Amino acid sequence: MSSPSFYLASHSPRRKELLTAWGFDFEVLSDKRMIEPDERPYPVEDPFEYVRRASIAKAVSAHAFLLAYPEIPMLPVLTADTIVFLDGKILRKPKDAKEATKMLKSLSGRAHTVMSAVSLAEIDGTISTKFSKSVVSFAPLSKEQIESYVASGEGMDKAGAYAIQGAAALFVDNLNGSYTGVVGLPAFETGILLNTIGINSTVSQKPNAPNE
């Protein structure tokens, strides 16, 4: 097994699955000693600035952790943050089923914006960030659909209370933008950040199979 080229500082299994599918060698950076940055939006904050700030704060925190514990190998660190934005409000993860229901009712039959920021902290502390913006349209949802989906628990740890890669895909009648950005880690932007510092997908580096 090859050594990891970078860390993913995220608890999201979706981001881990995406990076693995894309053929990157990485390791999830998870340690109880790490300090989680405050991700609460400011009272008046542009959603773009918020998601960018949150992603960068995670990268700064993870890099500071590595500096504080030199016994842990120093590697670049990748972080990300995703939000749903509707009617001037940032929709993050619902606190409970009641809030999840309220979110889904607000999304029903309407278009909303999903913003994802991905940041890379290099070994010297330099941080670069890329941004993805997508517009997702939901078909009208019945009360029964919403109740059933909330009861499944699938959307409880997702921004906007839904997972487009799961059963909520059945709610989406149009997507303009990055599917992986809506999942939580935009592929194109992530690839650019990693490629810039010489980290490439092992899949894309494999030679083409000869024609039979």
Buried (B, 14 or more C-beta within 10 A) or exposed (E): EEEBBBBBBBEBEBBBBBBEEBEBBBBBBEEEEBEEBEBEBEEEEEBBEBBBBBBBBBBBBBBBBBEEEEEBEEBBBBBBBBBBBBEEEBBBBBEEBEBBBBBBEBBBEEBBBBBBBBBBBBEEEEBBBBBBBBEBBBEEBEEEBBBEBBEEEBBBBBBBBBBBBBBBEEBBEEBEBBBBBBBBBBBEBBBBBBEEBEBBBEEEEEEEEEEE
